[in-house]
Amino acid sequence: MAVNKAENPETARLSRDFGRLAALGVILVLAGLVGLIYTGVATLTSMILFGWLLLIGGVVGLLHAVQARGSNFFWLGVVVAALNIAAGVVVIVRPEAAPRL
């Protein structure tokens, strides 16, 4: 016996979710095309994002090092976190000076 589409709420929910997923896919494709056309802006944006990730990762690493004060690797954690924070600040302030591969 075939199940009517209108009677099955799970099918209706999946259909609604697929529409949102398809819209997200279209937006991501358009953003990718814009990134291909405006490579300078895309590079600058990715460098600023990378800088923020370094900065946030450094702060989290520093908090983790402070919580692990009694371990043998406390100072190593502090140094690595400080380097991440410093690199993040440099990349955020001067993204054009960051090395490119």
Contacts in CASP RR format, 6 or more apart in sequence:
PFRMAT RR
TARGET T0000
AUTHOR 0000-0000-0000
METHOD contacts of the structure
MODEL  1
MAVNKAENPETARLSRDFGRLAALGVILVLAGLVGLIYTGVATLTSMILF
GWLLLIGGVVGLLHAVQARGSNFFWLGVVVAALNIAAGVVVIVRPEAAPR
L
3 11 0 8 1.000
5 11 0 8 1.000
5 12 0 8 1.000
6 12 0 8 1.000
34 42 0 8 1.000
35 41 0 8 1.000
35 42 0 8 1.000
36 42 0 8 1.000
43 100 0 8 1.000
44 95 0 8 1.000
44 96 0 8 1.000
47 91 0 8 1.000
47 95 0 8 1.000
47 96 0 8 1.000
47 98 0 8 1.000
48 91 0 8 1.000
48 92 0 8 1.000
48 95 0 8 1.000
50 91 0 8 1.000
50 98 0 8 1.000
51 87 0 8 1.000
51 88 0 8 1.000
51 91 0 8 1.000
51 92 0 8 1.000
51 95 0 8 1.000
52 88 0 8 1.000
52 92 0 8 1.000
54 84 0 8 1.000
54 85 0 8 1.000
54 87 0 8 1.000
54 88 0 8 1.000
54 91 0 8 1.000
55 84 0 8 1.000
55 85 0 8 1.000
55 88 0 8 1.000
55 89 0 8 1.000
55 92 0 8 1.000
57 81 0 8 1.000
57 84 0 8 1.000
58 80 0 8 1.000
58 81 0 8 1.000
58 82 0 8 1.000
58 84 0 8 1.000
58 85 0 8 1.000
59 81 0 8 1.000
59 85 0 8 1.000
61 77 0 8 1.000
61 80 0 8 1.000
61 81 0 8 1.000
61 84 0 8 1.000
62 77 0 8 1.000
62 78 0 8 1.000
62 81 0 8 1.000
62 82 0 8 1.000
62 85 0 8 1.000
64 77 0 8 1.000
64 81 0 8 1.000
65 74 0 8 1.000
65 77 0 8 1.000
65 78 0 8 1.000
65 81 0 8 1.000
68 74 0 8 1.000
90 97 0 8 1.000
90 98 0 8 1.000
91 98 0 8 1.000
END
